[in-house]
Amino acid sequence: MMTNSKKFRIVAGGARRERLMPLVRDKIIGHDLERLAFRFTMLNDGEVVQCQISDAALDELAGMQGTESTARQAQFLSLRETVERIASDLYDEAPRFKGYVVRIFTKHLAK
């Protein structure tokens, strides 16, 4: 499990910034049939950050299409580390305000 105590340097837009380690794993909420997304939470310095990944993005990461909703949790679990890394990276780039939800779509995946 990752911790918040370590720091690393990144280069963004030519400027160096120091950031804390990525978000930390928290809970699985589950598949949302209305939004066609899998919901989960992560922690940032003890505060809960709501996250979700679209079904299409999960399928693209898995290299498949049309996964049944009943199989989404197993699919998420098999890709959890990758999904959480993407969520953490997006959170680092996002505006910071209470209630912000990290939403992962296919456009966020490296091709």
TIRO-2110 file (N, C-alpha, C; in Angstrom, 1 decimal):
// TIRO-2110
0.8, -1.2, 0.0, N, 1, A
0.0, 0.0, 0.0, CA, 1, A
0.9, 1.2, 0.0, C, 1, A
0.5, 2.3, -0.7, N, 2, A
1.2, 3.5, -0.8, CA, 2, A
1.0, 4.4, 0.4, C, 2, A
2.0, 5.2, 0.7, N, 3, A
1.8, 6.2, 1.8, CA, 3, A
2.0, 7.6, 1.2, C, 3, A
1.5, 8.6, 2.0, N, 4, A
1.6, 10.0, 1.7, CA, 4, A
3.0, 10.6, 2.1, C, 4, A
3.8, 9.9, 2.8, N, 5, A
5.0, 10.5, 3.4, CA, 5, A
6.1, 10.8, 2.4, C, 5, A
6.2, 10.1, 1.3, N, 6, A
7.3, 10.4, 0.4, CA, 6, A
6.9, 11.5, -0.6, C, 6, A
7.9, 12.1, -1.2, N, 7, A
7.7, 13.1, -2.2, CA, 7, A
8.5, 12.7, -3.4, C, 7, A
8.1, 13.3, -4.6, N, 8, A
8.8, 13.1, -5.8, CA, 8, A
8.7, 14.3, -6.6, C, 8, A
9.6, 14.5, -7.6, N, 9, A
9.6, 15.7, -8.5, CA, 9, A
9.0, 15.3, -9.8, C, 9, A
8.2, 16.2, -10.4, N, 10, A
7.7, 16.1, -11.7, CA, 10, A
8.0, 17.3, -12.5, C, 10, A
8.0, 17.2, -13.8, N, 11, A
8.2, 18.4, -14.6, CA, 11, A
6.9, 18.6, -15.4, C, 11, A
6.2, 19.7, -15.2, N, 12, A
4.9, 20.0, -15.8, CA, 12, A
5.1, 21.4, -16.5, C, 12, A
4.9, 21.4, -17.8, N, 13, A
4.9, 22.6, -18.6, CA, 13, A
6.3, 23.3, -18.4, C, 13, A
7.4, 22.6, -18.3, N, 14, A
8.7, 23.1, -18.2, CA, 14, A
9.1, 23.6, -16.8, C, 14, A
8.1, 23.6, -15.8, N, 15, A
8.4, 24.1, -14.5, CA, 15, A
8.4, 22.9, -13.5, C, 15, A
9.4, 22.9, -12.7, N, 16, A
9.5, 21.9, -11.7, CA, 16, A
8.6, 22.2, -10.5, C, 16, A
7.8, 21.2, -10.1, N, 17, A
7.0, 21.3, -8.9, CA, 17, A
7.2, 20.1, -8.0, C, 17, A
7.1, 20.3, -6.7, N, 18, A
7.3, 19.1, -5.8, CA, 18, A
5.8, 18.8, -5.4, C, 18, A
5.5, 17.5, -5.4, N, 19, A
4.2, 17.0, -5.1, CA, 19, A
4.3, 15.9, -4.1, C, 19, A
3.3, 15.7, -3.3, N, 20, A
3.3, 14.5, -2.4, CA, 20, A
3.0, 13.3, -3.2, C, 20, A
3.2, 12.2, -2.6, N, 21, A
2.9, 10.9, -3.3, CA, 21, A
1.5, 10.9, -3.8, C, 21, A
1.1, 10.0, -4.7, N, 22, A
-0.2, 9.9, -5.2, CA, 22, A
-1.3, 9.7, -4.1, C, 22, A
-2.5, 9.7, -4.6, N, 23, A
-3.6, 9.4, -3.7, CA, 23, A
-3.4, 7.9, -3.2, C, 23, A
-4.0, 7.6, -2.1, N, 24, A
-3.9, 6.3, -1.4, CA, 24, A
-5.2, 5.6, -1.6, C, 24, A
-5.1, 4.3, -1.8, N, 25, A
-6.3, 3.4, -2.0, CA, 25, A
-7.2, 3.5, -0.9, C, 25, A
-8.5, 3.5, -1.2, N, 26, A
-9.6, 3.4, -0.2, CA, 26, A
-10.6, 2.4, -0.5, C, 26, A
-11.8, 2.7, -0.8, N, 27, A
-12.9, 1.8, -0.9, CA, 27, A
-13.4, 1.6, -2.3, C, 27, A
-14.0, 0.4, -2.6, N, 28, A
-14.7, 0.2, -3.8, CA, 28, A
-16.2, 0.5, -3.6, C, 28, A
-16.8, 1.3, -4.4, N, 29, A
-18.2, 1.6, -4.3, CA, 29, A
-19.0, 0.6, -5.2, C, 29, A
-18.5, 0.5, -6.4, N, 30, A
-19.1, -0.5, -7.3, CA, 30, A
-19.6, 0.1, -8.6, C, 30, A
-20.2, -0.7, -9.4, N, 31, A
-20.6, -0.3, -10.8, CA, 31, A
-21.9, 0.5, -10.7, C, 31, A
-21.9, 1.6, -11.4, N, 32, A
-23.1, 2.5, -11.5, CA, 32, A
-23.7, 2.3, -12.9, C, 32, A
-24.8, 1.6, -12.9, N, 33, A
-25.5, 1.4, -14.2, CA, 33, A
-26.0, 2.6, -14.9, C, 33, A
-26.4, 3.6, -14.1, N, 34, A
-26.9, 4.9, -14.7, CA, 34, A
-25.8, 5.6, -15.4, C, 34, A
-24.6, 5.7, -14.8, N, 35, A
-23.5, 6.4, -15.4, CA, 35, A
-22.6, 5.6, -16.3, C, 35, A
-22.8, 4.3, -16.3, N, 36, A
-22.0, 3.4, -17.0, CA, 36, A
-20.5, 3.6, -16.6, C, 36, A
-20.3, 3.6, -15.3, N, 37, A
-19.0, 3.8, -14.7, CA, 37, A
-18.8, 3.0, -13.4, C, 37, A
-17.5, 2.7, -13.1, N, 38, A
-17.2, 2.0, -11.9, CA, 38, A
-16.7, 3.1, -10.9, C, 38, A
-17.3, 3.1, -9.7, N, 39, A
-17.0, 4.1, -8.7, CA, 39, A
-16.1, 3.5, -7.6, C, 39, A
-15.2, 4.4, -7.1, N, 40, A
-14.3, 4.0, -6.0, CA, 40, A
-13.8, 5.2, -5.3, C, 40, A
-13.2, 5.1, -4.2, N, 41, A
-12.7, 6.3, -3.5, CA, 41, A
-11.2, 6.1, -3.2, C, 41, A
-10.5, 7.2, -3.1, N, 42, A
-9.1, 7.2, -2.7, CA, 42, A
-9.0, 8.3, -1.6, C, 42, A
-7.8, 8.3, -1.0, N, 43, A
-7.6, 9.2, 0.1, CA, 43, A
-6.5, 10.2, -0.2, C, 43, A
-6.7, 11.5, 0.1, N, 44, A
-5.7, 12.5, 0.0, CA, 44, A
-5.5, 13.1, 1.4, C, 44, A
-4.4, 12.7, 2.0, N, 45, A
-4.1, 13.2, 3.4, CA, 45, A
-5.3, 13.0, 4.3, C, 45, A
-5.9, 11.8, 4.2, N, 46, A
-7.0, 11.5, 5.1, CA, 46, A
-8.4, 11.9, 4.6, C, 46, A
-8.5, 12.7, 3.6, N, 47, A
-9.7, 13.2, 3.0, CA, 47, A
-10.2, 12.3, 1.9, C, 47, A
-11.4, 11.9, 1.8, N, 48, A
-11.9, 11.0, 0.8, CA, 48, A
-12.1, 11.8, -0.5, C, 48, A
-11.6, 11.2, -1.6, N, 49, A
-11.7, 11.7, -3.0, CA, 49, A
-12.6, 10.7, -3.8, C, 49, A
-13.7, 11.2, -4.3, N, 50, A
-14.6, 10.3, -5.1, CA, 50, A
-13.9, 10.2, -6.5, C, 50, A
-14.0, 8.9, -7.0, N, 51, A
-13.4, 8.6, -8.3, CA, 51, A
-14.3, 7.7, -9.1, C, 51, A
-14.2, 7.8, -10.4, N, 52, A
-14.9, 6.8, -11.2, CA, 52, A
-14.2, 6.7, -12.6, C, 52, A
-14.4, 5.5, -13.1, N, 53, A
-13.8, 5.2, -14.5, CA, 53, A
-15.0, 4.7, -15.3, C, 53, A
-15.0, 5.2, -16.6, N, 54, A
-16.1, 4.8, -17.5, CA, 54, A
-15.9, 3.4, -17.9, C, 54, A
-17.1, 2.7, -18.2, N, 55, A
-17.0, 1.4, -18.7, CA, 55, A
-16.1, 1.3, -19.9, C, 55, A
-16.2, 2.2, -20.8, N, 56, A
-15.4, 2.2, -22.0, CA, 56, A
-13.9, 2.3, -21.7, C, 56, A
-13.5, 3.1, -20.7, N, 57, A
-12.1, 3.2, -20.3, CA, 57, A
-11.6, 1.9, -19.7, C, 57, A
-12.5, 1.3, -18.8, N, 58, A
-12.1, 0.0, -18.2, CA, 58, A
-11.9, -1.1, -19.3, C, 58, A
-12.8, -1.1, -20.3, N, 59, A
-12.7, -2.1, -21.4, CA, 59, A
-11.4, -1.8, -22.2, C, 59, A
-11.1, -0.6, -22.5, N, 60, A
-9.9, -0.3, -23.3, CA, 60, A
-8.7, -0.7, -22.5, C, 60, A
-8.6, -0.4, -21.2, N, 61, A
-7.5, -0.9, -20.4, CA, 61, A
-7.3, -2.4, -20.4, C, 61, A
-8.5, -3.1, -20.4, N, 62, A
-8.5, -4.5, -20.4, CA, 62, A
-8.3, -5.1, -21.8, C, 62, A
-8.4, -4.3, -22.8, N, 63, A
-8.3, -4.8, -24.2, CA, 63, A
-9.5, -5.6, -24.6, C, 63, A
-10.6, -5.2, -24.2, N, 64, A
-11.9, -5.9, -24.6, CA, 64, A
-13.0, -4.9, -24.8, C, 64, A
-14.2, -5.5, -25.2, N, 65, A
-15.3, -4.6, -25.4, CA, 65, A
-16.6, -5.3, -24.8, C, 65, A
-17.5, -4.5, -24.3, N, 66, A
-18.8, -5.0, -23.9, CA, 66, A
-18.8, -5.9, -22.7, C, 66, A
-18.0, -5.6, -21.7, N, 67, A
-18.0, -6.4, -20.5, CA, 67, A
-19.3, -6.3, -19.8, C, 67, A
-19.9, -7.4, -19.3, N, 68, A
-21.2, -7.3, -18.6, CA, 68, A
-21.0, -6.6, -17.3, C, 68, A
-22.1, -5.9, -16.9, N, 69, A
-22.0, -5.1, -15.6, CA, 69, A
-21.7, -6.0, -14.4, C, 69, A
-22.1, -7.3, -14.5, N, 70, A
-21.9, -8.2, -13.4, CA, 70, A
-20.4, -8.5, -13.3, C, 70, A
-19.6, -8.3, -14.3, N, 71, A
-18.2, -8.6, -14.3, CA, 71, A
-17.3, -7.4, -14.1, C, 71, A
-17.9, -6.2, -13.9, N, 72, A
-17.2, -5.0, -13.7, CA, 72, A
-16.3, -5.0, -12.5, C, 72, A
-16.7, -5.5, -11.4, N, 73, A
-15.9, -5.5, -10.2, CA, 73, A
-14.6, -6.3, -10.4, C, 73, A
-14.8, -7.5, -10.9, N, 74, A
-13.6, -8.3, -11.2, CA, 74, A
-12.7, -7.7, -12.2, C, 74, A
-13.2, -7.0, -13.2, N, 75, A
-12.4, -6.3, -14.1, CA, 75, A
-11.6, -5.1, -13.4, C, 75, A
-12.4, -4.4, -12.6, N, 76, A
-11.7, -3.3, -11.9, CA, 76, A
-10.6, -3.8, -11.0, C, 76, A
-10.9, -4.9, -10.3, N, 77, A
-9.9, -5.5, -9.4, CA, 77, A
-8.6, -5.9, -10.1, C, 77, A
-8.8, -6.4, -11.3, N, 78, A
-7.6, -6.9, -12.1, CA, 78, A
-6.8, -5.7, -12.6, C, 78, A
-7.4, -4.5, -12.7, N, 79, A
-6.8, -3.3, -13.3, CA, 79, A
-6.6, -2.2, -12.2, C, 79, A
-6.8, -2.6, -10.9, N, 80, A
-6.9, -1.6, -9.9, CA, 80, A
-5.7, -0.7, -9.8, C, 80, A
-4.5, -1.2, -9.8, N, 81, A
-3.3, -0.4, -9.6, CA, 81, A
-3.2, 0.6, -10.7, C, 81, A
-3.4, 0.2, -12.0, N, 82, A
-3.3, 1.1, -13.1, CA, 82, A
-4.4, 2.2, -13.0, C, 82, A
-5.6, 1.8, -12.7, N, 83, A
-6.7, 2.8, -12.6, CA, 83, A
-6.4, 3.8, -11.5, C, 83, A
-5.9, 3.3, -10.4, N, 84, A
-5.6, 4.2, -9.3, CA, 84, A
-4.5, 5.2, -9.6, C, 84, A
-3.5, 4.7, -10.3, N, 85, A
-2.4, 5.5, -10.8, CA, 85, A
-2.9, 6.7, -11.7, C, 85, A
-3.8, 6.3, -12.6, N, 86, A
-4.4, 7.3, -13.5, CA, 86, A
-5.2, 8.3, -12.7, C, 86, A
-6.0, 7.8, -11.8, N, 87, A
-6.8, 8.7, -11.0, CA, 87, A
-5.9, 9.7, -10.2, C, 87, A
-4.9, 9.2, -9.6, N, 88, A
-4.0, 10.0, -8.8, CA, 88, A
-3.3, 11.1, -9.7, C, 88, A
-2.9, 10.7, -10.9, N, 89, A
-2.3, 11.6, -11.9, CA, 89, A
-3.3, 12.7, -12.3, C, 89, A
-4.5, 12.3, -12.5, N, 90, A
-5.5, 13.3, -12.9, CA, 90, A
-5.8, 14.2, -11.7, C, 90, A
-5.9, 13.7, -10.5, N, 91, A
-6.1, 14.5, -9.3, CA, 91, A
-5.0, 15.6, -9.2, C, 91, A
-3.8, 15.2, -9.4, N, 92, A
-2.6, 16.1, -9.3, CA, 92, A
-2.8, 17.3, -10.2, C, 92, A
-3.4, 17.0, -11.4, N, 93, A
-3.5, 18.1, -12.4, CA, 93, A
-4.8, 18.9, -12.3, C, 93, A
-5.7, 18.4, -11.4, N, 94, A
-7.1, 19.0, -11.3, CA, 94, A
-7.1, 20.2, -10.4, C, 94, A
-8.1, 21.1, -10.6, N, 95, A
-8.3, 22.2, -9.7, CA, 95, A
-8.8, 21.6, -8.3, C, 95, A
-8.4, 22.2, -7.2, N, 96, A
-8.7, 21.6, -5.9, CA, 96, A
-9.9, 22.3, -5.3, C, 96, A
-11.0, 21.7, -5.2, N, 97, A
-12.1, 22.2, -4.5, CA, 97, A
-12.9, 21.0, -3.9, C, 97, A
-13.6, 21.3, -2.8, N, 98, A
-14.3, 20.3, -2.0, CA, 98, A
-15.4, 19.7, -2.9, C, 98, A
-15.4, 18.4, -3.0, N, 99, A
-16.4, 17.7, -3.8, CA, 99, A
-16.0, 17.4, -5.2, C, 99, A
-14.7, 17.7, -5.5, N, 100, A
-14.2, 17.4, -6.9, CA, 100, A
-14.2, 15.8, -7.0, C, 100, A
-14.7, 15.4, -8.2, N, 101, A
-14.7, 14.0, -8.5, CA, 101, A
-13.8, 13.7, -9.6, C, 101, A
-12.9, 12.7, -9.4, N, 102, A
-11.9, 12.3, -10.5, CA, 102, A
-12.7, 11.4, -11.4, C, 102, A
-12.8, 11.8, -12.7, N, 103, A
-13.5, 11.0, -13.7, CA, 103, A
-12.5, 10.6, -14.8, C, 103, A
-12.4, 9.3, -15.0, N, 104, A
-11.5, 8.8, -16.0, CA, 104, A
-12.3, 8.3, -17.2, C, 104, A
-11.9, 8.8, -18.4, N, 105, A
-12.5, 8.5, -19.6, CA, 105, A
-11.5, 7.9, -20.6, C, 105, A
-11.9, 7.4, -21.7, N, 106, A
-10.9, 6.8, -22.6, CA, 106, A
-9.9, 7.9, -23.1, C, 106, A
-10.2, 9.2, -23.1, N, 107, A
-9.3, 10.2, -23.6, CA, 107, A
-8.2, 10.4, -22.6, C, 107, A
-8.3, 9.9, -21.4, N, 108, A
-7.2, 10.0, -20.4, CA, 108, A
-6.2, 8.8, -20.5, C, 108, A
-6.5, 7.9, -21.3, N, 109, A
-5.6, 6.7, -21.4, CA, 109, A
-4.5, 6.9, -22.5, C, 109, A
-3.3, 6.5, -22.1, N, 110, A
-2.2, 6.6, -23.1, CA, 110, A
-2.5, 5.6, -24.2, C, 110, A
-2.3, 6.0, -25.4, N, 111, A
-2.5, 5.2, -26.6, CA, 111, A
-1.3, 4.4, -27.0, C, 111, A
END
